[in-house]
Protein backbone atom coordinates (compact mmCIF):
# COMPACT_ATOMS: atom_id res chain seq x y z
CA UNK A 1 0.00 0.00 0.00
CA UNK A 2 2.70 2.49 1.04
CA UNK A 3 4.67 2.33 -2.18
CA UNK A 4 1.62 3.15 -4.29
CA UNK A 5 0.63 6.22 -2.24
CA UNK A 6 1.67 9.42 -4.02
CA UNK A 7 2.32 11.24 -0.72
CA UNK A 8 4.75 8.50 0.37
CA UNK A 9 6.57 8.88 -2.95
CA UNK A 10 6.78 12.65 -2.41
CA UNK A 11 8.23 12.23 1.10
CA UNK A 12 10.80 9.72 -0.11
CA UNK A 13 12.37 12.47 -2.24
CA UNK A 14 13.67 13.98 1.04
CA UNK A 15 17.16 12.72 2.01
CA UNK A 16 17.01 10.45 5.06
CA UNK A 17 13.28 9.66 4.72
CA UNK A 18 12.57 6.12 3.64
CA UNK A 19 9.44 4.08 3.02
CA UNK A 20 8.81 3.24 6.69
CA UNK A 21 9.22 6.83 7.88
CA UNK A 22 7.12 8.23 5.03
CA UNK A 23 4.32 5.70 5.60
CA UNK A 24 4.29 6.38 9.34
CA UNK A 25 4.08 10.14 8.78
CA UNK A 26 1.22 9.77 6.30
CA UNK A 27 -0.63 7.41 8.66
CA UNK A 28 -0.23 9.87 11.54
CA UNK A 29 -0.85 13.29 9.97
CA UNK A 30 -2.28 12.69 6.50
CA UNK A 31 -1.75 15.81 4.38
CA UNK A 32 -0.40 17.97 7.23
CA UNK A 33 -2.93 20.78 6.88
CA UNK A 34 -3.82 20.61 10.57
CA UNK A 35 -0.51 22.42 11.27
CA UNK A 36 -0.13 26.11 10.41
CA UNK A 37 3.55 25.77 9.50
CA UNK A 38 6.55 23.46 9.60
CA UNK A 39 7.69 24.71 13.00
CA UNK A 40 4.33 23.77 14.52
CA UNK A 41 4.71 20.25 13.08
CA UNK A 42 8.28 19.98 14.44
CA UNK A 43 7.03 21.19 17.84
CA UNK A 44 4.24 18.59 17.74
CA UNK A 45 6.93 15.93 17.21
CA UNK A 46 8.95 17.32 20.14
CA UNK A 47 11.92 18.40 18.01
CA UNK A 48 12.01 22.08 19.01
CA UNK A 49 14.09 23.41 21.91
CA UNK A 50 12.32 24.18 25.18
CA UNK A 51 12.16 27.90 25.92
CA UNK A 52 13.59 28.68 29.39
CA UNK A 53 13.70 32.45 29.05
CA UNK A 54 13.35 34.77 32.03
CA UNK A 55 13.94 38.43 32.74
CA UNK A 56 14.36 39.29 29.08
CA UNK A 57 17.20 36.79 28.58
CA UNK A 58 16.56 34.34 25.76
CA UNK A 59 17.62 30.79 26.61
CA UNK A 60 16.72 27.69 24.65
CA UNK A 61 17.14 24.31 26.33
CA UNK A 62 17.01 20.72 25.16
CA UNK A 63 14.29 19.45 22.83
CA UNK A 64 10.92 19.02 24.51
CA UNK A 65 10.41 15.35 23.54
CA UNK A 66 6.67 15.95 23.69
CA UNK A 67 4.61 14.44 20.93
CA UNK A 68 4.89 11.35 18.81
CA UNK A 69 7.94 9.42 20.03
CA UNK A 70 7.81 6.90 17.17
CA UNK A 71 7.87 9.51 14.39
CA UNK A 72 10.53 11.53 16.20
CA UNK A 73 12.76 8.47 16.57
CA UNK A 74 12.27 7.51 12.89
CA UNK A 75 13.37 10.99 11.80
CA UNK A 76 16.36 10.96 14.16
CA UNK A 77 17.45 7.52 12.93
CA UNK A 78 17.17 8.69 9.30
CA UNK A 79 19.26 11.76 10.05
CA UNK A 80 21.82 9.64 11.91
CA UNK A 81 22.25 7.77 8.64
CA UNK A 82 22.80 11.07 6.80
CA UNK A 83 25.41 12.15 9.36
CA UNK A 84 27.26 8.86 8.86
CA UNK A 85 27.13 9.28 5.08
CA UNK A 86 28.47 12.81 5.47
CA UNK A 87 31.41 11.56 7.49
CA UNK A 88 32.33 8.88 4.94
CA UNK A 89 31.52 10.92 1.79
CA UNK A 90 31.77 14.65 2.59
CA UNK A 91 31.70 15.56 -1.11
CA UNK A 92 28.08 14.32 -1.39
CA UNK A 93 26.80 16.10 1.72
CA UNK A 94 24.96 19.40 1.96
CA UNK A 95 27.10 22.37 2.90
CA UNK A 96 24.71 23.19 5.74
CA UNK A 97 25.16 19.77 7.37
CA UNK A 98 28.92 19.81 6.86
CA UNK A 99 29.27 23.20 8.53
CA UNK A 100 26.92 22.12 11.34
CA UNK A 101 29.05 19.04 12.03
CA UNK A 102 32.14 21.28 12.27
CA UNK A 103 30.47 23.35 15.02
CA UNK A 104 28.38 20.82 16.94
CA UNK A 105 28.59 17.23 18.15
CA UNK A 106 27.14 14.54 15.92
CA UNK A 107 24.11 13.96 18.18
CA UNK A 108 23.19 17.65 18.33
CA UNK A 109 23.59 17.88 14.55
CA UNK A 110 21.39 14.80 14.11
CA UNK A 111 18.54 16.30 16.13
CA UNK A 112 18.92 19.65 14.33
CA UNK A 113 18.65 17.82 10.99
CA UNK A 114 15.59 15.93 12.24
CA UNK A 115 13.99 19.29 13.13
CA UNK A 116 14.81 20.71 9.71
CA UNK A 117 13.57 17.55 7.99
CA UNK A 118 10.26 17.70 9.88
CA UNK A 119 9.76 21.21 8.51
CA UNK A 120 10.63 20.01 5.00
CA UNK A 121 8.17 17.10 5.40
CA UNK A 122 5.40 19.55 6.25
CA UNK A 123 6.25 21.75 3.25
CA UNK A 124 6.35 18.79 0.84
CA UNK A 125 3.00 17.47 2.09
CA UNK A 126 1.14 20.78 2.10
CA UNK A 127 2.49 21.93 -1.28
CA UNK A 128 2.12 18.46 -2.80
CA UNK A 129 5.46 18.84 -4.60
CA UNK A 130 8.62 16.70 -4.41
CA UNK A 131 11.56 17.96 -2.39
CA UNK A 132 14.11 20.00 -4.30
CA UNK A 133 17.07 21.45 -2.38
CA UNK A 134 17.65 25.16 -2.82
CA UNK A 135 20.92 26.21 -4.36
CA UNK A 136 23.37 27.48 -1.75
CA UNK A 137 23.62 31.26 -1.99
C-alpha positions in Angstrom: 0.0 0.0 0.0 2.7 2.5 1.0 4.7 2.3 -2.2 1.6 3.1 -4.3 0.6 6.2 -2.2 1.7 9.4 -4.0 2.3 11.2 -0.7 4.8 8.5 0.4 6.6 8.9 -3.0 6.8 12.6 -2.4 8.2 12.2 1.1 10.8 9.7 -0.1 12.4 12.5 -2.2 13.7 14.0 1.0 17.2 12.7 2.0 17.0 10.4 5.1 13.3 9.7 4.7 12.6 6.1 3.6 9.4 4.1 3.0 8.8 3.2 6.7 9.2 6.8 7.9 7.1 8.2 5.0 4.3 5.7 5.6 4.3 6.4 9.3 4.1 10.1 8.8 1.2 9.8 6.3 -0.6 7.4 8.7 -0.2 9.9 11.5 -0.8 13.3 10.0 -2.3 12.7 6.5 -1.7 15.8 4.4 -0.4 18.0 7.2 -2.9 20.8 6.9 -3.8 20.6 10.6 -0.5 22.4 11.3 -0.1 26.1 10.4 3.6 25.8 9.5 6.6 23.5 9.6 7.7 24.7 13.0 4.3 23.8 14.5 4.7 20.3 13.1 8.3 20.0 14.4 7.0 21.2 17.8 4.2 18.6 17.7 6.9 15.9 17.2 8.9 17.3 20.1 11.9 18.4 18.0 12.0 22.1 19.0 14.1 23.4 21.9 12.3 24.2 25.2 12.2 27.9 25.9 13.6 28.7 29.4 13.7 32.5 29.0 13.3 34.8 32.0 13.9 38.4 32.7 14.4 39.3 29.1 17.2 36.8 28.6 16.6 34.3 25.8 17.6 30.8 26.6 16.7 27.7 24.6 17.1 24.3 26.3 17.0 20.7 25.2 14.3 19.4 22.8 10.9 19.0 24.5 10.4 15.3 23.5 6.7 16.0 23.7 4.6 14.4 20.9 4.9 11.3 18.8 7.9 9.4 20.0 7.8 6.9 17.2 7.9 9.5 14.4 10.5 11.5 16.2 12.8 8.5 16.6 12.3 7.5 12.9 13.4 11.0 11.8 16.4 11.0 14.2 17.5 7.5 12.9 17.2 8.7 9.3 19.3 11.8 10.1 21.8 9.6 11.9 22.2 7.8 8.6 22.8 11.1 6.8 25.4 12.2 9.4 27.3 8.9 8.9 27.1 9.3 5.1 28.5 12.8 5.5 31.4 11.6 7.5 32.3 8.9 4.9 31.5 10.9 1.8 31.8 14.7 2.6 31.7 15.6 -1.1 28.1 14.3 -1.4 26.8 16.1 1.7 25.0 19.4 2.0 27.1 22.4 2.9 24.7 23.2 5.7 25.2 19.8 7.4 28.9 19.8 6.9 29.3 23.2 8.5 26.9 22.1 11.3 29.1 19.0 12.0 32.1 21.3 12.3 30.5 23.3 15.0 28.4 20.8 16.9 28.6 17.2 18.1 27.1 14.5 15.9 24.1 14.0 18.2 23.2 17.7 18.3 23.6 17.9 14.5 21.4 14.8 14.1 18.5 16.3 16.1 18.9 19.7 14.3 18.7 17.8 11.0 15.6 15.9 12.2 14.0 19.3 13.1 14.8 20.7 9.7 13.6 17.6 8.0 10.3 17.7 9.9 9.8 21.2 8.5 10.6 20.0 5.0 8.2 17.1 5.4 5.4 19.6 6.3 6.3 21.7 3.3 6.3 18.8 0.8 3.0 17.5 2.1 1.1 20.8 2.1 2.5 21.9 -1.3 2.1 18.5 -2.8 5.5 18.8 -4.6 8.6 16.7 -4.4 11.6 18.0 -2.4 14.1 20.0 -4.3 17.1 21.5 -2.4 17.6 25.2 -2.8 20.9 26.2 -4.4 23.4 27.5 -1.8 23.6 31.3 -2.0 
